[in-house]
């Protein structure tokens, strides 16, 4: 969507869509965490966005890493990441 801004809550990388054919927005992912009743956050919805680089760093810290199509997602990422994330790496962090 033209003019929409994507910002990683972890590293601060920011991208503003200028309406050009660009897949950079696909490297930003929106999340929502819902807290339970009786939690100190008491039934709240916490929304945040992570770039794919930061998402993978979080996955690296997991004791049991997620899988995609039966393969460890971090191992898969390490195989394909080179050259694929140049646009993301060039973004300014704020």
N, C-alpha and C positions, 0 to 999 in steps of 0.2 A: 504494500500500500504506500503510495507516494507521501513522503513527509513523515512517516512513522519512524520513531527513534527506538533503537534497541540498545540496552545498556546492561552489561554484566554486573550483577550486584557484588561479585567477588573481586574481580580485577579492575573493573571500571571501563573496560573496552566499550566504546560507543560507536554505533553506526546509524546514520540517518539515511533512510531510503529516499533516493531522488527520482524514483520512477523509472530508472534504467533497468535493463535486463542484467540482474545481478543476483547471485544466489547467497550472498553474505548473510542476509537475514535468516537463512536456514541453519546457520551456525550458532544461533541464539535460541535458547529453549526456555519456555515459561513453565514454572512450577507453582503448585499451591499445596501447602501443608495444612491439614485440618487438625486442630488440637481437640482433645476430648473434654467432655463435661467433667468438672472436678479438677482439671489441670489448672495450674496457676494462670494459664492463658485462657482457660474456661471457654471452650467451644469457639475459638477464633479461627479465621482463615488467614494464613500468612502467604503472601504472594511474592515471588522473586523470579529473576531471570539469570541464567548462567550461559556463558559462551561455552562452546564445546571443549575448549582447552581446560577450563576450570572444572567442568563436569567430569572430565577424565581424571583430573587430579583428585577429586573427591572419591571417585571409584577406586583409585589406587589405594586409598586409605581404608577401604572396606576389607574386613576379614574374609568375607565371601563375596567375591566380585561378581557383578551381574553378567549374564550371557546374552548373546544375540545369535539366533539361529544355532544354538548349542555350543557356541564358541565364546570363550572369555572375552568380554568386550574390550578390556584394556589391552590384551595381547593383540586382538584384531586391530585396534586403533594404532598401536605401535607399528604394525606392518604397513598401514596405509597413510599415516599422517604426513610424511615428508612430501612437501610440495603442494599438498592439498589445502593447507591452512595459511598460505601466504597472505591472502587478503585479510584474514582475521588478525594475523600477527602484526600487520602494518597499521592497525587501528590505534588511535590515541587512547590512552588510559586516563581517565579523569577521576 
